[in-house]
Amino acid sequence: MPQMKTLFAALLILLTPAQAQQDAQSILNAAKYVTTLNKVDMTGKLKKGRVEIPVKFYLRNKDIQMQYLPSEKAGWSGVHLQLNDNSCDLYDVKGQDMTKFPDDKVGQAISGTDLTYEDLSLRFLYWPNPELIGEGKVKLFDCYIIRVFNPNRSGNYSTCDLWIHKKAAALMQVKAYDWKGKHIKTFKVDSLMQFEGDYVMEKMKVESIKNDRTASISYLIFDDPNKKDRRGPRKLR
């Protein structure tokens, strides 16, 4: 896979529409691979102002389990993702029970933060028919810009523009648009860290946008997975 990542630096040269479509899918596939490649347990927190919500991720290739603790009284809640080549199925986990995630809950904010369930799952990486629309920079890193389209009416976003690191294939930035075409959310990776030779997210800034201005900000921050004395999350199922 590291060899595949380096191939993307030669894209965008005299591409036909069919070639551009194929290359957009290849770039997106690499980003999906990097997002889920590590068989590693991640802990961290959602942070908005003084509010901090512990989160835990259990990554096993095409099965991802997420837990978050909105309050000690409420206890841990969980979301399970089953990833396919072109889809991402969400399930609500309560104890040992796992049920299909309701469509009307996908776009809900998590405990008053700026992240929703669809944000946390990054399910827009699995929307079909991506388009390569250009190039850009995020924190001086060269990126491809891929546009993806929501295949159904669930969630808050109709389209998302994804900035994907050319060399590392890491997702660096997302701009999300509502069903009227208005820009309503920006995700930007503030920092990456290395684990077993690959890059993983360390900190992501999430901005809710209203009237073209930042209305509120939250952060998703992960602990360093290289620390051997850190306790990993408990697997839900």
Secondary structure by P-SEA (a helix, b strand, c coil): caaaaaacccccccccaaaaaaaaaaaaaaaaaaaccccbbbbbbbbcccbbbbbbbbbcccbbbbbbbccccccccbbbbbbcccbbbbbbbcccccccccccccccccccccccccccccccccccccccccccccccbbbbbbbbbcccccccccbbbbbbccccccccbbbbbcccccccbbbbbccccccccbbbbcbbbbbbbccccccbbbbbbbcccccccbbbbcccc
